[in-house]
C-alpha cells in the first residue's frame, strides 16, 4: 500500500447537541423524533422577529471546570466536550505520546466553525463600549479566533501533525472531516480528531438571518418550526453544539485492536459560482459534488441506502438537493432512505456537518435511519423516499451512507461512509 491510498475508518464519536450532552443521548433523541427547539428566554429575545432556537441540552460549565471554560469561547467549549467523548470512545486513555498508542507527530485535528467566536467578539465589544478599555478580557483574541476550537482540541491531545480550520459556512464541518480523511489517506497522520462546532445564538446573527428571510418565524410552535421537505417550510431554526469523530488509518486501528464503526470512504467537493447566499436552483453544484465523490472513490450507487440530507427547511434548498440526488443517482435514489435531522436539532451552521456525520455513522453502525419530523404535507417536488415520523431499519450486507452539507458562498461537500 502506498502513501496515497490508506483506508480510513471511524473509531470514535462524540457530540453535545440540543438533544443531549453526548452522542448516546443525541442518538436516542433522534430515534425518538424529539425536537430540541424551544423559546429563547433571554430579555434580548423579546425584540427579535425570531424568538426560538435549539440550545444545547447540557451547558458546557456542567462539564468543563468554570476557570477553564472562561478562557474559551462557547464554540470551543462545545468542541472540547465532544472531542473528549470521541477520544475516550476511540479507546485512548491519555494524550498522544503518553500511552504509546499514537505518536504526537502522527495525530492531527481539523475542527471547523462557520462563524467562530462571534459571541466573544460581540460580548467584548459591549464591555469595551460600556465599561472601558481596561475591562476587555486579555483572552479575547484567542477566544474569538475561528481556529480556537481546533487549537484547543489539538493542545488537549498533544496533536502535532497539523491543526486546521476550514471555513466554508454551513459546509465547514463536513469539509473538516473530508480534510481529515485526506490527511490520513495521504500519510500525513495516523489519527485525526475532526468535526464541526458552532455557538451563534446571539441577537445580532439572529436578527441578520431573520432580515434575510432565511429563518422560520414560527414563534408560536418552536418544536414544529423546522420542517424540511414540508410544503409549508419557511426557513431554518438556529441550533448550537458540536459533533466530533476520531478518524484513523485502518492499519493503525487494527494494530491497537480498536473498535471500528465504519469506513470513511471519502468526499466530493464543488462550488456553485452562482450567488453568495442563494442555492443554485437546479442543483448543478450539488450534482458536481456527488459526481466528484463517485469519480474519486470506489463507491457504487447501489451501495448507498441512506442519506443524511442538508435539508435546512428552506423552500429552494431542499428541492435543489433532491434534484441533484435524482440527477446523479437516477433510479438508485428509490432505495435511499432520506433523513433530515435538522428537523430535530435545528441548523448548527458550521457544526451541522459534525453532528450529522455522527448521526450517519450511527445509522450505519446500528442499521437504522432516523426519522424526519414535522412533515405534515410532503412537498410534491421532493422526489425521494423521506423517512417520516419513525426510524427505519436499513438492509443487511455491505451498505453506505452519504452526509450532505452546503454553505453560503456556494460550497458543496458530500461525505460517504460504508460498513466494514
C-alpha positions in Angstrom: 0.0 0.0 0.0 1.4 3.4 -0.9 1.1 6.7 0.8 -1.9 7.8 -1.2 -4.5 5.1 -0.6 -4.7 4.3 3.1 -8.2 3.1 4.1 -9.7 5.4 6.7 -12.1 4.3 9.5 -14.1 5.9 12.2 -13.1 4.7 15.7 -14.7 7.3 18.0 -17.7 9.7 18.1 -18.7 12.5 20.4 -21.4 15.2 20.5 -23.1 17.8 22.5 -26.3 19.0 20.9 -29.8 20.3 21.6 -30.9 16.7 22.1 -28.3 15.6 24.6 -24.9 16.2 26.2 -23.3 13.3 24.4 -23.6 11.1 21.4 -25.7 8.4 23.0 -28.4 10.8 24.3 -28.3 12.7 21.0 -28.9 9.4 19.0 -31.7 8.4 21.4 -33.3 11.8 20.8 -33.0 11.4 17.0 -34.6 8.0 17.0 -37.4 9.2 19.3 -38.2 12.0 16.9 -37.7 14.6 19.7 -37.3 18.3 18.9 -34.6 20.3 20.6 -36.1 23.6 19.7 -37.6 25.9 22.3 -38.3 29.5 23.1 -35.5 31.9 23.8 -36.0 33.2 27.4 -33.3 35.9 27.4 -34.6 39.5 27.7 -32.9 40.5 24.4 -35.0 37.9 22.5 -38.3 39.8 23.1 -37.4 42.5 20.5 -36.4 40.0 17.8 -38.7 38.7 14.9 -37.3 35.2 15.7 -37.6 34.1 19.3 -36.8 30.4 19.0 -33.6 28.4 18.8 -32.2 25.0 19.6 -29.9 25.4 22.7 -27.6 22.6 23.8 -29.3 20.3 26.3 -26.3 20.4 28.7 -24.5 23.7 29.4 -20.7 23.5 29.0 -19.9 24.6 32.5 -21.6 21.5 33.8 -18.8 19.5 32.1 -15.8 21.8 31.9 -14.4 23.5 35.1 -15.5 27.1 35.2 -12.0 28.6 35.3 -11.1 26.8 32.1 -14.4 27.4 30.4 -14.0 31.2 30.9 -10.9 31.2 28.7 -12.7 29.6 25.8 -15.5 30.8 23.5 -18.7 28.8 23.7 -17.9 27.2 20.3 -14.5 25.9 21.6 -16.2 24.6 24.8 -18.6 22.6 22.7 -15.8 21.2 20.5 -13.7 20.2 23.5 -16.6 18.4 25.2 -17.4 16.4 22.0 -13.7 15.7 21.3 -13.1 14.4 24.8 -16.0 12.0 24.4 -14.8 10.9 20.9 -11.3 10.4 22.1 -12.3 8.2 25.0 -14.8 6.3 22.8 -12.0 5.5 20.4 -10.2 3.8 23.3 -7.5 6.4 24.0 -6.7 6.9 27.7 -4.2 9.7 27.6 -2.7 12.3 25.4 -0.7 11.4 22.3 2.7 10.2 23.4 1.7 9.4 26.9 0.2 5.9 26.4 2.1 4.7 23.3 -1.0 4.2 21.1 -0.3 7.2 18.8 2.7 9.4 18.4 2.1 13.2 18.7 3.6 13.8 15.3 1.1 11.4 13.8 -2.0 13.0 15.4 -3.9 15.9 13.9 -7.1 17.9 14.5 -9.4 19.5 12.0 -12.3 21.3 13.7 -14.3 23.8 11.8 -16.7 26.6 12.7 -18.7 28.7 10.2 -18.7 31.9 12.3 -16.1 31.3 15.1 -16.1 33.2 18.4 -18.9 35.6 17.5 -20.4 35.7 21.0 -16.9 36.6 22.4 -16.4 39.3 19.8 -19.7 40.9 20.3 -19.7 40.5 24.0 -16.3 42.0 24.5 -17.3 44.9 22.2 -20.1 45.6 24.6 -17.6 45.5 27.5 -15.4 48.0 25.7 -18.3 50.3 24.9 -19.9 50.2 28.4 -17.0 49.6 30.8 -13.9 50.9 29.0 -10.6 49.5 27.7 -9.3 48.1 30.9 -12.2 45.7 31.3 -11.7 44.0 28.0 -10.5 40.4 28.6 -6.9 39.6 27.7 -8.3 36.2 26.4 -10.5 37.9 23.8 -8.3 37.3 20.7 -7.5 33.6 21.4 -11.2 33.1 22.2 -12.7 34.7 19.1 -10.3 33.1 16.6 -12.1 30.7 14.2 -9.3 28.2 14.7 -9.7 28.4 18.5 -11.8 25.2 18.8 -9.3 23.2 16.7 -6.3 24.6 18.6 -7.8 23.8 22.0 -8.6 20.3 20.9 -5.1 19.9 19.5 -3.5 21.2 22.7 -5.7 18.9 24.8 -4.5 15.7 22.9 -0.9 16.9 22.0 -1.6 16.9 18.3 1.5 17.9 16.2 0.7 16.6 12.7 -1.4 19.6 12.0 -4.2 21.7 13.5 -6.6 23.0 10.8 -9.8 25.0 10.5 -11.5 25.1 7.1 -14.3 27.8 6.9 -17.0 27.3 4.4 -20.1 28.5 6.1 -22.6 25.7 6.7 -20.4 23.2 4.9 -17.5 23.7 7.3 -18.0 20.7 9.5 -18.2 18.3 6.5 -15.2 20.0 4.9 -13.2 19.5 8.1 -13.9 15.8 8.2 -13.1 15.5 4.5 -9.8 17.2 5.0 -9.0 14.9 7.9 -9.7 11.9 5.7 -7.2 13.2 3.2 -4.6 13.8 5.9 -4.7 10.1 6.8 -5.1 8.8 3.2 -2.0 10.7 2.0 0.1 9.6 5.0 0.3 12.9 6.9 -1.3 11.4 10.0 -2.4 8.1 11.5 -5.2 9.6 13.7 -7.2 12.8 13.2 -9.8 14.3 15.5 -12.3 16.1 13.3 -15.7 17.7 13.1 -17.6 21.0 13.5 -18.9 23.3 16.2 -21.0 26.5 16.4 -22.3 28.8 19.1 -24.0 31.7 17.4 -27.3 32.1 19.3 -27.0 35.8 19.8 -29.3 38.7 18.9 -27.1 40.0 16.0 -26.8 36.8 14.0 -30.5 36.0 14.6 -31.6 39.5 13.5 -29.4 39.3 10.5 -30.6 35.9 9.4 -34.2 36.9 10.1 -33.9 40.0 8.0 -32.6 37.8 5.1 -35.8 35.9 5.4 -33.7 32.7 6.0 -35.2 31.7 9.4 -38.6 30.4 10.4 -40.6 32.9 12.4 -43.0 30.3 13.7 -42.5 31.5 17.3 -45.8 30.0 18.5 -44.7 26.5 17.7 -41.0 26.2 18.2 -40.9 22.4 18.1 -42.8 22.4 14.8 -40.8 25.2 13.2 -38.1 23.2 11.5 -39.9 21.2 8.8 -37.6 20.1 6.0 -39.3 18.9 2.8 -42.8 20.0 4.1 -44.8 22.2 1.7 -45.1 24.8 4.4 -41.5 25.1 5.3 -40.4 28.7 5.8 -36.8 28.7 6.9 -34.3 27.2 9.3 -34.1 27.2 13.1 -30.7 28.1 14.5 -29.0 25.5 16.7 -25.8 25.1 18.6 -23.4 22.4 19.6 -20.6 20.2 18.2 -20.1 16.8 16.6 -16.6 15.2 16.5 -15.3 11.9 15.1 -11.9 10.2 15.5 -10.7 9.0 12.1 -7.8 6.6 11.9 -6.0 4.6 9.2 -7.3 1.0 9.1 -3.8 -0.3 9.8 -3.3 1.8 12.9 -6.8 0.9 14.2 -6.1 -2.8 13.7 -2.7 -2.7 15.3 -4.2 -1.4 18.6 -7.3 -3.5 18.4 -9.7 -0.6 18.1 -13.4 -1.0 17.6 -14.4 0.3 14.2 -17.8 1.9 13.4 -17.4 2.1 9.7 -15.1 3.2 6.8 -14.8 6.9 5.8 -14.9 6.4 2.1 -14.1 9.9 1.0 -15.5 13.3 0.0 -16.9 15.0 -3.1 -16.4 18.8 -3.5 -17.7 21.6 -5.7 -18.7 25.2 -5.8 -21.8 26.7 -7.3 -20.3 30.1 -8.5 -23.9 31.3 -8.5 -24.8 33.6 -5.6 -23.4 34.4 -2.2 -26.4 33.1 -0.3 -29.0 31.6 -2.7 -28.6 28.0 -3.7 -28.2 27.2 -7.4 -31.9 26.2 -8.1 -31.2 23.3 -10.5 -28.8 21.6 -8.0 -26.0 21.8 -10.6 -23.3 22.4 -8.0 -24.5 19.6 -5.7 -24.6 17.3 -8.6 -21.0 18.1 -9.3 -20.0 17.3 -5.7 -21.8 13.9 -5.9 -20.2 13.2 -9.3 -16.8 14.1 -7.8 -17.3 11.7 -5.0 -18.1 8.8 -7.3 -15.1 9.7 -9.5 -12.6 9.8 -6.7 -13.7 6.8 -4.7 -14.8 3.2 -5.4 -18.3 3.9 -4.0 -21.1 2.4 -6.1 -24.6 4.0 -6.2 -26.2 0.6 -5.4 -24.4 0.6 -2.1 -26.0 3.9 -0.9 -29.1 3.1 1.2 -29.2 6.2 3.4 -28.7 10.0 3.0 -28.5 12.5 5.9 -29.7 15.4 3.8 -28.5 19.0 4.3 -32.3 19.9 4.1 -32.3 23.1 6.2 -36.1 23.7 5.7 -35.7 26.5 3.1 -38.0 26.4 0.0 -35.3 26.4 -2.7 -32.5 24.5 -1.0 -34.5 21.3 -0.1 -35.7 20.9 -3.6 -32.3 21.6 -5.2 -30.7 18.9 -3.1 -33.2 16.2 -4.1 -33.0 17.2 -7.8 -29.2 16.7 -7.6 -29.5 13.3 -6.0 -32.0 12.2 -8.6 -30.0 13.6 -11.4 -26.8 11.8 -10.4 -28.1 8.5 -9.0 -31.3 8.2 -11.1 -33.4 5.2 -10.0 -30.9 4.3 -7.3 -32.5 7.1 -5.2 -35.5 4.9 -4.8 -33.6 2.7 -2.4 -32.1 5.5 -0.4 -33.8 6.3 3.0 -33.5 10.2 3.3 -33.4 11.7 6.8 -33.3 15.4 7.6 -32.1 15.5 11.2 -32.2 19.3 11.3 -35.9 18.9 11.9 -34.9 17.9 15.4 -31.5 19.6 16.1 -32.1 22.8 14.2 -29.3 24.1 11.9 -25.9 24.2 13.6 -24.3 26.1 10.7 -20.6 25.1 10.7 -21.4 22.5 13.4 -24.0 20.7 11.3 -21.6 18.5 9.3 -20.1 17.3 12.5 -23.3 16.3 14.2 -24.8 14.9 11.0 -21.6 12.8 10.5 -22.1 11.3 13.9 -25.7 10.5 13.0 -24.7 9.0 9.7 -22.0 6.8 11.3 -24.5 5.6 13.9 -27.1 5.0 11.3 -24.8 2.6 9.5 -23.5 1.0 12.7 -27.0 0.3 14.1 -28.5 -0.1 10.6 -31.3 2.3 11.3 -32.2 5.6 9.7 -33.6 8.3 12.0 -36.9 10.0 11.1 -37.6 13.4 9.7 -40.3 15.1 11.9 -42.8 17.9 11.2 -43.6 16.8 7.6 -47.3 17.1 7.6 -47.5 17.7 3.8 -44.6 16.4 1.8 -43.7 18.8 -1.0 -44.6 17.0 -4.3 -41.3 18.4 -5.7 -39.4 16.1 -3.3 -39.0 13.1 -5.5 -37.3 10.8 -2.9 -38.1 8.4 -0.1 -38.1 10.5 3.0 -38.1 8.7 6.3 -41.1 10.1 8.1 -42.0 10.2 11.8 -40.3 7.0 12.9 -37.0 5.2 12.4 -36.5 2.8 9.6 -34.3 -0.3 9.5 -31.5 -0.4 6.9 -30.7 -3.6 5.0 -28.2 -6.2 5.8 -25.0 -6.7 3.9 -22.5 -4.0 2.8 -24.2 -0.6 2.8 -23.1 3.0 2.5 -24.5 6.4 3.6 -24.0 10.0 2.5 -23.8 13.1 4.6 -24.5 16.3 2.6 -23.6 19.8 3.6 -23.9 23.0 1.6 -22.9 26.6 2.6 -23.3 30.2 1.8 -20.9 31.1 -0.9 -21.8 28.0 -2.9 -19.8 25.4 -1.0 -20.8 21.8 -1.5 -19.3 18.9 0.4 -20.6 15.3 0.4 -19.1 12.7 2.7 -19.5 8.9 2.2 -19.3 6.2 4.8 -19.6 2.4 4.4 -20.0 -0.6 6.7 -16.9 -2.7 7.3 
